Amino acid sequence: MAERIAFRGELGSYSHQACVESRPGSDVLPCRSFEDGIRAVREGRADLAMLPVENTTYGRVADIHRLLPESGLRIVGEAFVRVHISLMALPGVQIEELRKVRAHPVLIPQARAFLDQYGIRGEAAADSAGAAAELAASGARDQGVLASDLAAEIHGLHLLARHIEDHAHNTTRFLLMAPEPNFAKRGDHGMMTTFVFQVRNIPAALYKAMGGFATNGVNMTKLESYMVGGSFTATQFYADIEGHPEDPAVARALEELDYFTDMLDILGVYPRDPRRD
């Protein structure tokens, strides 16, 4: 029986594309929210949840760092999806017939040069893949949608122009979440460890805590802070490092970190995606 992956959004979304590319042959479960996707895994209706965490253009996905520690799930993989934007319409429609295109608000500015070239107006939609489904059902010949190639395939739309984004670097990073961690798995391209921590209330605690990673040669690829519990004094940190907790250098760095923290929670240990490079 194929594993099932829950994700937020409609069929044909970039989250759906992440599922298809990272776990070919898996079943998918579209959900209305991140919380619904997490709940589907916790209740056994899905084996994994695919959650976007950051984008090269727009940065961190809102609220995701709060959801990860509270989810009760553990990270078992990561996936990088190149966000290609394509223009689609009903079969037989020509680009000159279009008066507007609908898409998620973050996509429209990324295709501004192309839209201006053809004098097409952008209109915000809650979800680009959802807009593709709505267009297929509406029969509107003067409308197009900006979405993924997968959305056009699923909803029976015609691709008028492929990969029309203004910039060639737009990529979203996703995390695969499961009910239990998998410390035994090793990746061909290295490992990643993700954790959250709160430093002790002592002078220079963060500086001292980070020193262990520098002295042991452990590469920290991400360090972000965010408030917890509505307090300006309770700051929690989210970190990604390269390596496995069983690696001697990582073990020493984490041991030193633990000395300077009130809380340390490893959210996941998982294979490093080669597309990081």
Summary of the structure (lengths in Angstrom):
residues: 277
radius of gyration: 21.1
end to end distance: 33.2
largest distance: 67.7
contacts: 925
relative contact order: 0.17
helix: 30%
strand: 34%
